[in-house]
């Protein structure tokens, strides 16, 4: 049996992913999106703001789903 509170460590990494007719920002490990945007550039800007605040990474995905780029704000 699994002890409470000892699951995988959650990070604050922000992923920019294709979503419906646009793009979304989603925290790593979350099923729900943080925000949705019409343009990828707007989603990237939002993800960078969140990642800087938490000293995390931004993972930018292509429309096909593959990873295009990764930006780190970790110390």
C-alpha positions as CSV (number, residue, x, y, z in Angstrom):
1,X,0.0,0.0,0.0
2,X,1.2,3.5,-0.9
3,X,1.9,5.9,2.0
4,X,0.1,9.3,1.7
5,X,2.1,12.2,0.6
6,X,4.9,10.2,-1.0
7,X,3.8,10.3,-4.6
8,X,5.9,11.7,-7.5
9,X,7.3,15.2,-6.8
10,X,5.2,17.9,-8.5
11,X,7.0,20.6,-10.4
12,X,5.9,24.0,-11.5
13,X,7.1,23.5,-15.1
14,X,4.7,25.1,-17.6
15,X,3.9,23.4,-20.9
16,X,2.6,25.3,-24.0
17,X,0.5,22.7,-25.8
18,X,-1.9,22.7,-28.8
19,X,-5.5,23.0,-27.5
20,X,-8.8,23.0,-29.5
21,X,-8.3,25.8,-32.1
22,X,-5.4,27.5,-30.3
23,X,-2.8,26.9,-27.6
24,X,-2.9,26.3,-23.8
25,X,-0.6,26.6,-20.9
26,X,-0.7,23.6,-18.6
27,X,1.3,22.9,-15.4
28,X,3.3,19.7,-15.7
29,X,1.3,16.8,-14.2
30,X,-2.1,18.6,-14.4
31,X,-5.0,17.4,-16.6
32,X,-6.7,20.8,-16.5
33,X,-5.2,23.8,-18.4
34,X,-4.1,27.0,-16.7
35,X,-5.1,29.3,-19.6
36,X,-6.0,29.1,-23.3
37,X,-4.9,31.4,-26.1
38,X,-5.5,32.0,-29.8
39,X,-1.8,32.4,-30.6
40,X,1.2,30.3,-29.5
41,X,3.2,33.5,-28.8
42,X,0.7,34.7,-26.2
43,X,0.7,31.3,-24.5
44,X,4.5,31.3,-24.4
45,X,4.5,34.8,-22.8
46,X,2.0,33.6,-20.1
47,X,4.0,30.4,-19.4
48,X,7.2,32.4,-19.1
49,X,5.6,34.7,-16.5
50,X,4.4,31.7,-14.4
51,X,7.7,29.8,-14.7
52,X,9.8,32.9,-13.7
53,X,7.7,33.3,-10.6
54,X,8.3,29.7,-9.5
55,X,11.8,29.3,-10.9
56,X,10.7,26.5,-13.2
57,X,10.9,25.6,-16.9
58,X,8.8,26.3,-20.0
59,X,8.4,23.4,-22.4
60,X,7.1,24.6,-25.8
61,X,5.4,21.9,-27.9
62,X,4.8,21.9,-31.7
63,X,1.3,21.6,-33.2
64,X,2.1,17.9,-33.8
65,X,2.8,17.5,-30.1
66,X,6.5,17.1,-30.1
67,X,8.8,19.3,-28.0
68,X,10.0,22.4,-29.9
69,X,12.0,24.2,-27.2
70,X,12.7,24.3,-23.5
71,X,13.5,27.5,-21.5
72,X,14.8,27.2,-17.9
73,X,14.3,29.8,-15.2
74,X,15.6,27.4,-12.4
75,X,18.4,28.8,-10.3
